[in-house]
Amino acid sequence: MRNVRTLGLLGTGVIGGGWAARALHFGINVVAADVKPEMEDWIRGAVENAEPALSRLTFAPLPPKGTLSFTTDPRVMASQADYIQENIPEQLPLKQRMLAEVSRHAAPDVIIASSTSGLTPTDLQRDMTAPERFCVAHPFNPVYLLPLVELVGGEKTVQGTIDAAATFLRYIGMHPLHVRREVPGHLTDRLQEALWREILHLVNDGIATTGELDESIIYGPGLRWAAMGTNLIYHLAGGESGMRHMLAQFGPCLKWPWTKLEAPELTETLIDRMVEGTQAQAGGRSIRELERLRDDYLVAIQQVLRQYNIGAGATLRSLEERLYQDAAAVSAGRTTAPGSTSPGSAARGSTEAGKAELGQPLRLLDTVVRPEWVDYNRHMSDFRYGQVFGDAMDALYRRVGVDEVYRGTGKGFYTVESHVKHLGEAKVGEPLYVTTHVLGLDDKRVHVFHRLHRGRDDAAIATGEQMHLHVDTGIAKASPMDSKVHAKLESIRSAHAALDRPREAGRSIGRP
Ligand SMILES: NC(=O)c1ccc[n+]([C@@H]2O[C@H](COP(=O)([O-])OP(=O)(O)OC[C@H]3O[C@@H](n4cnc5c(N)ncnc54)[C@H](O)[C@@H]3O)[C@@H](O)[C@H]2O)c1
């Protein structure tokens, strides 16, 4: 599969907008096509609305944002894209016609995927050119925050398509779930529909309101589902003998007619009850307000789950691990491109990084002042300086072999002292880079001096001096670093010994 630099979107409604926001955020360019020219404004607005929550999902260093362009001509989109995601209305003949057209204008190694909620890939790929590169990639709303994407191949799809789609989708922070057999509704929508059908019955029969039914989920099962799903949770409910006991105890009840499989008739009365019930739940809050609330807690939940390395939190962790690796690779003058497993092409906007020689301070991090990094003065907030210097240290450590595997042994570096001096201002969108001088080293400590430069004029806008201590968390004590790590740091320190000692090094607050 080709490296994906540009994602093509066909259809830019709710789902197309979500794909655009996610891809742009993780550095992929987007060319969006929709029949309606007014959708250009809409998709730009959708990307902007997604940004506040999306930008808080992770503090890991991100590549420069992708750029968004719009066309009403699907052929233009198809000829520019490295990967195409179709998001037009859920009508089989329309999707078949448009997928066939797009496939005639896209190179044969360009994957074409459909966001369809329930149509099967064999039907969708029927009239396509090179149908083996087609699959369903079914996301969930909001696409920019929910990592799940169901991948389904049709009769003509080859395994390589599923693998390549999964690689790209992981790159933009998603969790591809391979649905091994195509069935209408894939997996998740079948489960969601079963629950919803039952809700409709309970409302129709006047047994409960929409609000009461939502309470029955959000204070109980919903909280459990977020990390363990239905089956693992039921395994726990069976006591020591787990699922076997659970089935013996509650299995017979499944034969009782608790639930109804057929959906009820959508009568006017039922529709009114559903609409009035949810309006009462909304309590006067607009859809936009509720979306913001939903987005905020979706970010918070994923950050909590990350601590336990479970579910969507595990996805976030592995995304961050890759982002830190990429930042370190960029600092060493190379990067991992989406769709390739080995470091390859030079990083965009960071070719200078590769030139960092040992005889000068190392250029460890290239970044941009993001909108959420500025305070009410419109300048970068002071805690972000700590974040940027921290990311530079992360890149230094990765360069000398302190990575996830090393930290997995319980060893790593802690910051024990730091001093930041502010010299200039950084505004939203300004490129920045950090250069780092290793001033001192012994078997447990690393003493570094960073300069944060503004990309446009190379002016130093801050300096940061730090002492890091190597710690073995198993024994909760300072401990000597691994000898290979020490040797690599020592080669940098000895090369840096020839440099002038920074004037500000060792400076304390208030000294002229
Ligand atoms: N909304 C959801 O929650 C959700 C979730 C997952 C998947 N999906 C699936 O995603 C797809 C899109 O759903 P949506 O909710 O974004 O719909 P939508 O109505 O919001 O957007 C569809 C867009 O497609 C455009 N369009 C129509 N015909 C076109 C054509 N021939 N060429 C280019 N553009 C065209 C429309 O102008 C519109 O902007 C559907 O297949 C749906 O099943 C939806």
The ligand as a Tripos MOL2 file, in Angstrom:
@<TRIPOS>MOLECULE
LIG
   44    48     1     0     0
SMALL
NO_CHARGES

@<TRIPOS>ATOM
      1 N1        -24.5320    9.4950   11.2500 N.am      1 LIG1
      2 C1        -24.0170    8.4610   11.8970 C.2       1 LIG1
      3 O1        -24.0950    8.3790   13.1330 O.2       1 LIG1
      4 C2        -23.2580    7.4040   11.1360 C.ar      1 LIG1
      5 C3        -22.3600    6.5830   11.8380 C.ar      1 LIG1
      6 C4        -21.5820    5.6640   11.1260 C.ar      1 LIG1
      7 C5        -21.7480    5.5340    9.7620 C.ar      1 LIG1
      8 N2        -22.6470    6.3070    9.0940 N.ar      1 LIG1
      9 C6        -22.7670    6.1500    7.6320 C.3       1 LIG1
     10 O2        -22.0460    7.2000    7.0140 O.3       1 LIG1
     11 C7        -22.6690    7.5380    5.7600 C.3       1 LIG1
     12 C8        -22.9750    9.0220    5.7510 C.3       1 LIG1
     13 O3        -23.8100    9.3460    6.8200 O.3       1 LIG1
     14 P1        -23.9910   10.8530    7.3580 P.3       1 LIG1
     15 O4        -24.7410   10.7200    8.6360 O.co2     1 LIG1
     16 O5        -22.7020   11.5480    7.3200 O.co2     1 LIG1
     17 O6        -24.9560   11.4780    6.2320 O.3       1 LIG1
     18 P2        -25.1890   13.0150    5.8680 P.3       1 LIG1
     19 O7        -26.5200   13.0760    5.2530 O.co2     1 LIG1
     20 O8        -24.8790   13.8770    7.0400 O.co2     1 LIG1
     21 O9        -24.0660   13.3200    4.7600 O.3       1 LIG1
     22 C9        -24.1070   12.7760    3.4670 C.3       1 LIG1
     23 C10       -23.4060   13.7570    2.5210 C.3       1 LIG1
     24 O10       -23.2440   13.1190    1.2510 O.3       1 LIG1
     25 C11       -23.4580   14.1170    0.2500 C.3       1 LIG1
     26 N3        -23.7840   13.4410   -1.0070 N.ar      1 LIG1
     27 C12       -24.9630   12.9210   -1.4030 C.ar      1 LIG1
     28 N4        -24.8170   12.3760   -2.6290 N.ar      1 LIG1
     29 C13       -23.5340   12.5800   -3.0200 C.ar      1 LIG1
     30 C14       -22.7860   12.2710   -4.1890 C.ar      1 LIG1
     31 N5        -23.3480   11.6100   -5.2130 N.pl3     1 LIG1
     32 N6        -21.4930   12.6500   -4.2450 N.ar      1 LIG1
     33 C15       -20.9190   13.3210   -3.2330 C.ar      1 LIG1
     34 N7        -21.5920   13.6510   -2.1040 N.ar      1 LIG1
     35 C16       -22.8740   13.2720   -1.9930 C.ar      1 LIG1
     36 C17       -24.5600   14.9780    0.8070 C.3       1 LIG1
     37 O11       -24.5830   16.2470    0.1720 O.3       1 LIG1
     38 C18       -24.1880   15.0460    2.2760 C.3       1 LIG1
     39 O12       -23.3470   16.1560    2.5450 O.3       1 LIG1
     40 C19       -23.8810    6.6350    5.6540 C.3       1 LIG1
     41 O13       -23.5510    5.5100    4.8990 O.3       1 LIG1
     42 C20       -24.1630    6.2410    7.0950 C.3       1 LIG1
     43 O14       -24.8110    4.9850    7.2070 O.3       1 LIG1
     44 C21       -23.3960    7.2660    9.7510 C.ar      1 LIG1
@<TRIPOS>BOND
     1     1     2 1
     2     2     3 2
     3     2     4 1
     4     4     5 ar
     5     4    44 ar
     6     5     6 ar
     7     6     7 ar
     8     7     8 ar
     9     8     9 1
    10     8    44 ar
    11     9    10 1
    12     9    42 1
    13    10    11 1
    14    11    12 1
    15    11    40 1
    16    12    13 1
    17    13    14 1
    18    14    15 2
    19    14    16 1
    20    14    17 1
    21    17    18 1
    22    18    19 2
    23    18    20 1
    24    18    21 1
    25    21    22 1
    26    22    23 1
    27    23    24 1
    28    23    38 1
    29    24    25 1
    30    25    26 1
    31    25    36 1
    32    26    27 ar
    33    26    35 ar
    34    27    28 ar
    35    28    29 ar
    36    29    30 ar
    37    29    35 ar
    38    30    31 1
    39    30    32 ar
    40    32    33 ar
    41    33    34 ar
    42    34    35 ar
    43    36    37 1
    44    36    38 1
    45    38    39 1
    46    40    41 1
    47    40    42 1
    48    42    43 1
@<TRIPOS>SUBSTRUCTURE
     1 LIG1         1 GROUP 0 **** ****
